[in-house]
């Protein structure tokens, strides 16, 4: 059996101890799912945890009038060509053949120089479009929108896939999580308390998380998305450490799950914690 999200008990952790496997706190037993897990496994285990909470607080405000249509992403941008064969910047960057701009790093240089450099990861804004290109433009005009032929390379090239996972780990560490790459399982890092405070106090990271979730789906890593969403939800609902992220999670992160069974099951489990019971709202689709 494998744990897909658990809180860990920390004392003063440093050196070799910090690198050791995290131990689940006895006061918060981890949710157990098979290691060969599907999105619905993560969701159903978390749903059972939510169902056991008495006097469910109304944590989530559903924005039923939002202009953003999650179906565009869920259905892979229907009617949009997004496949200019002359555009290859994202593949060349992830093959370590091109430097991202404006920071002027190859992917290997960025991973080496910026891992754990939380100040620069917070302040810089151009790198995220290079680390996680999607079929939508971002705020960096020097980054290229992901093309469909590039997405296919990301899904099939082992070296690129390895670097994508490293990029994901870099950002998870910045946010206070550690990844089990085999299962998608997340655990908080020893520095999670400070990283969670930073995440809540810098809301531009909400947009970054939306991009990361969408990107994982384009790269054949859909199975990583449910553990991330559930891990964030655990810290929003169960511990309250990320309560300030609740609205972004319900309106933007949950709808990125392309597995319809998992997405609807998660929305059903969250419904008692929302400000609406209307199933016709855009968020419910």
Secondary structure, 3 states (H helix, E strand, C coil): CEECEECECCCCCCHHHHHCCCCECCCCCCCEECCCCCHHHHHHHHHHHHHCCCCCCCCECCCCCCCCCHHHHHCCCCCCCCCCCCCCHHHHHHCCCCCECCCCECHHHHHHHHCCCHHHHHHCCCCHHHHCCCCCCCCCCCCCCCCHHHHHHHHHCHHHHHHHHHHHHHHHHHHCEEECCCCCCEEECCCHHHHHHHHHHCCHHHHHHHHHHHHHHHCCCCHHHHHHHHHHHHHHHHCCCCHHHHHHHHHHHHHHCCCHHHHHHHHHHHHHHECCCCCCCHHHC
